[in-house]
Amino acid sequence: MFAGVQIAFAMLLTAAIFGLIMFGDVTAYQLLTKIEETASNSILAAVPLFIFMGAMLEKSGIAERLFHAIHLWTKRLPG
C-alpha cells in the first residue's frame, strides 16, 4: 500500500507471497480457485449497480429531496 498499489492488489500480493512461503505450489491453485469462485458469485453483481444508483440519485438531486421528505415525516420521532 505504501508503494501506491490499490488495497485489493496489495492484500492479494501479500497473501500470495506468504502462501507460497508456507504452502508451496498449491497456493496458486487455491488462489485461482478462490478468485474464480468469487467472480462467479451472482449476488456480488448487484454491488456496482447499487453504487451506480446512488451516484445517479445524488447527481440528479433526487436524494436530497428524498431526505427532506423523510425528515418531514419523521421529525417528531426521537433519534
Backbone torsions as a table, in degrees:
resi	resn	phi	psi	omega
1	MET	NA	-31.8	179.2
2	PHE	-69.2	-19.6	179.9
3	ALA	-84.9	-0.5	179.4
4	GLY	90.5	12.8	179.6
5	VAL	-83.6	146.5	178.3
6	GLN	-62.4	152.3	-173.7
7	ILE	-59.6	-42.6	-177.8
8	ALA	-60.9	-43.1	-179.0
9	PHE	-73.3	-32.8	176.4
10	ALA	-65.4	-42.2	178.2
11	MET	-67.3	-39.8	178.8
12	LEU	-63.2	-44.7	179.6
13	LEU	-64.9	-42.4	178.3
14	THR	-61.9	-45.1	179.4
15	ALA	-63.9	-39.9	-179.3
16	ALA	-66.4	-42.3	-179.2
17	ILE	-64.9	-49.2	-179.3
18	PHE	-69.8	-30.9	175.1
19	GLY	-64.4	-42.0	177.5
20	LEU	-64.3	-37.9	178.9
21	ILE	-66.5	-44.1	-173.9
22	MET	-83.0	-41.6	-169.5
23	PHE	-115.3	-12.0	177.1
24	GLY	81.9	-142.7	-172.0
25	ASP	-69.9	-22.2	-178.7
26	VAL	-67.0	-16.0	-179.7
27	THR	-61.8	-39.3	-178.8
28	ALA	-62.6	-43.2	178.6
29	TYR	-63.9	-44.9	179.8
30	GLN	-63.2	-41.6	-179.3
31	LEU	-64.8	-46.9	-179.9
32	LEU	-66.9	-37.2	177.8
33	THR	-63.9	-43.1	-179.5
34	LYS	-68.0	-39.2	177.7
35	ILE	-63.6	-44.3	179.8
36	GLU	-65.9	-38.5	178.8
37	GLU	-64.6	-42.3	-179.8
38	THR	-70.7	-40.4	-178.4
39	ALA	-67.9	-28.1	-179.0
40	SER	-89.6	3.8	179.1
41	ASN	-75.7	115.3	-175.1
42	SER	-73.2	-21.8	179.5
43	ILE	-67.0	-35.7	-179.0
44	LEU	-69.1	-13.1	178.4
45	ALA	-68.2	-22.0	-178.8
46	ALA	-74.8	-23.2	-175.8
47	VAL	-60.5	-51.4	178.8
48	PRO	-63.2	-30.5	179.1
49	LEU	-69.1	-38.9	176.1
50	PHE	-65.4	-39.8	177.9
51	ILE	-63.8	-43.0	177.9
52	PHE	-62.3	-42.5	179.3
53	MET	-61.5	-44.1	178.8
54	GLY	-62.9	-39.5	178.6
55	ALA	-65.0	-40.9	179.0
56	MET	-67.0	-39.8	178.1
57	LEU	-64.5	-38.6	-179.6
58	GLU	-69.7	-46.7	-176.9
59	LYS	-65.7	-31.9	-178.1
60	SER	-84.1	-12.8	-179.8
61	GLY	88.5	-1.5	-179.3
62	ILE	-67.5	-36.7	-178.0
63	ALA	-61.6	-42.2	179.8
64	GLU	-64.0	-41.0	178.2
65	ARG	-67.9	-35.4	176.4
66	LEU	-65.4	-43.9	177.4
67	PHE	-62.9	-39.2	177.9
68	HIS	-64.0	-43.0	179.3
69	ALA	-64.7	-42.0	178.7
70	ILE	-65.8	-37.7	177.2
71	HIS	-62.9	-40.5	178.0
72	LEU	-63.2	-37.4	-179.5
73	TRP	-74.8	-32.2	-171.1
74	THR	-115.7	15.8	-174.0
75	LYS	-68.5	-22.7	180.0
76	ARG	-87.3	-9.6	179.5
77	LEU	-81.6	137.6	179.3
78	PRO	-72.3	151.3	177.0
79	GLY	92.4	NA	NA
